[in-house]
Amino acid sequence: MLPLAVLATGEALALLPVAFTHLGATRAAAERLNSLAASGGEGTNSGSSVLPAGPLSVALCGVTLRYPGALQPALEHIDLALSAGDRLALTGASGAGKSSVAALLTRQLPVTAGEIWLGGSALHDIEERSLRERVAILGQRVDLFQDSLAHNLSLADPDADESDLWRALAWVELAVWAESLPQGLATRVGEGGRQLSGGQARRLALARLWLRDPGLVILDEPFAGLDADMAARLALRLDEWLAGRTVLYLVHQLDGGDFEPPGITRHERLHEGRLTDCATRSHRSG
């Protein structure tokens, strides 16, 4: 009995490392949510204005953002304007403030000072549903859930039918792969998309973007994790899909980078939370 008891104890203890791993991930997620809630304040409250159809104009007027407890502001006195239909590349090193601009425009964070206008309305006055429908963001982190391919795609458009989902997958060259899976669209991707490669997860996020009809699209390193040939093919399709929309690209650099996003009409650079002088780019693809 004693050897059996020892073996049984080993089986029970073997589960502890996994449990501690999940505990750490859960606590980290809770800390991120608590931090976001603490920094959100009343500035993230929804208004009643509805955004217009078509491409959206954007204006940041004297915007400053300071995170709680930070010694230096993440953004300081930013004045930036995009006309409807502009495609702006906002470049800068990691930590320069690019993701902070995206967080402000999607109202994940409130401004510390200044004002943001979107489609002619003050950002804090815009109805929450209208903001989520008309502004789309593809961040560096791909948010996928422990559910099927179909469910992860339909989050972008709950009214999309199965044929829409297959077209979205074909658009990012994942349809053949999905058809080869025993469960097809019912295949579960795992928490955070752990059953997918980094490139597959990125393309699935692009497919989800394709299912939407936003007036402002924010793309944070949209081709990260993709090889050059795949990025080039998807960029051509993305360029066509972005026609008639306002676009904000967030990239580390343009000159000397592995791949330049298509159709850029303007270029601004962030350095330590401030905009620096940068020549306007006038060329547009096509």
Long-range contacts (C-beta under 8 A, 24 or more apart in sequence): 35-68, 36-108, 36-109, 38-68, 39-67, 39-68, 39-109, 39-110, 40-108, 40-109, 40-110, 41-110, 42-110, 43-109, 43-110, 43-111, 43-124, 44-107, 44-108, 44-109, 44-110, 45-124, 46-126, 46-127, 46-128, 46-131, 47-121, 47-122, 47-124, 47-125, 47-126, 47-127, 48-125, 48-127, 49-121, 49-122, 49-125, 49-126, 49-127, 49-130, 50-126, 50-127, 50-130, 51-118, 51-119, 51-121, 51-126, 51-130, 51-131, 51-133, 51-134, 51-135, 51-215, 52-119, 52-120, 52-215, 53-215, 54-84, 54-215, 54-244, 55-84, 55-85, 55-215, 55-216, 55-244, 55-245, 55-246, 56-84, 56-118, 56-119, 56-134, 56-135, 56-215, 56-216, 56-246, 57-81, 57-82, 57-83, 57-84, 57-117, 57-118, 57-119, 57-120, 57-246, 58-82, 58-105, 58-116, 58-117, 58-118, 58-216, 58-246, 58-248, 59-116, 59-117, 59-118, 60-101, 60-104, 60-114, 60-115, 60-116, 61-114, 61-115, 61-116, 61-117, 62-113, 62-114, 62-115, 63-104, 63-111, 63-113, 63-114, 63-115, 63-116, 64-111, 64-112, 64-113, 64-114, 65-97, 65-100, 65-104, 65-109, 65-111, 65-112, 65-273, 66-112, 72-272, 72-273, 73-112, 73-273, 74-100, 74-273, 75-100, 75-101, 75-104, 75-273, 75-274, 76-273, 76-274, 77-114, 77-274, 78-114, 78-273, 78-274, 78-275, 79-275, 80-268, 80-275, 82-246, 82-248, 82-266, 83-246, 84-215, 84-246, 85-244, 85-245, 85-246, 86-246, 86-247, 86-265, 86-266, 87-242, 87-246, 87-247, 87-249, 87-261, 87-263, 87-264, 87-265, 87-266, 87-284, 88-247, 88-248, 88-249, 88-264, 88-265, 88-266, 88-267, 88-268, 89-249, 89-251, 89-254, 89-261, 89-264, 89-266, 89-267, 89-268, 89-281, 90-248, 90-249, 90-250, 90-251, 90-268, 90-269, 90-270, 91-251, 91-252, 91-253, 91-254, 91-267, 91-268, 91-269, 91-270, 91-278, 92-252, 92-269, 92-270, 92-271, 93-252, 93-271, 94-252, 95-272, 96-270, 96-271, 96-272, 96-273, 97-270, 97-272, 97-273, 98-220, 98-250, 98-270, 99-139, 99-140, 99-220, 99-250, 100-273, 101-248, 101-250, 101-270, 102-137, 102-139, 102-218, 102-220, 102-248, 102-250, 105-135, 105-137, 105-216, 105-218, 105-248, 106-131, 106-135, 106-137, 106-218, 107-131, 118-216, 119-215, 119-216, 133-212, 133-213, 133-214, 134-214, 134-215, 134-216, 135-214, 135-215, 135-216, 135-218, 136-209, 136-212, 136-214, 136-216, 136-217, 136-218, 137-217, 137-218, 137-219, 137-220, 138-205, 138-206, 138-209, 138-217, 138-218, 138-219, 138-220, 138-222, 139-220, 140-220, 140-221, 140-224, 142-193, 142-201, 142-202, 142-204, 142-205, 143-192, 143-205, 144-189, 144-190, 144-192, 144-193, 144-196, 144-201, 144-204, 144-205, 145-189, 145-191, 146-188, 146-189, 146-190, 146-191, 147-188, 147-189, 148-183, 148-185, 148-186, 148-187, 148-188, 148-189, 149-178, 149-184, 149-185, 149-186, 149-187, 149-189, 149-204, 150-185, 150-186, 152-189, 152-193, 152-204, 152-208, 153-185, 153-204, 153-207, 153-208, 153-211, 154-211, 155-208, 156-208, 156-209, 156-211, 156-212, 157-211, 157-212, 160-211, 164-211, 165-211, 168-207, 168-208, 168-210, 168-211, 169-207, 171-206, 171-207, 171-210, 171-237, 172-203, 172-204, 172-206, 172-207, 172-210, 172-234, 173-203, 173-230, 173-233, 173-234, 174-200, 174-203, 174-204, 174-207, 198-225, 199-225, 199-226, 199-227, 199-230, 201-225, 202-226, 203-230, 203-234, 206-234, 206-238, 210-241, 214-245, 215-245, 215-246, 216-245, 216-246, 216-247, 216-248, 217-242, 217-245, 217-246, 217-247, 217-248, 218-247, 218-248, 218-250, 219-247, 219-248, 219-249, 219-250, 219-261, 220-250, 221-250, 221-251, 221-252, 222-249, 222-261, 223-259, 223-261, 228-258, 228-259, 231-258, 231-259, 232-259, 235-259, 235-261, 235-262, 236-262, 238-262, 239-263, 239-285, 239-286
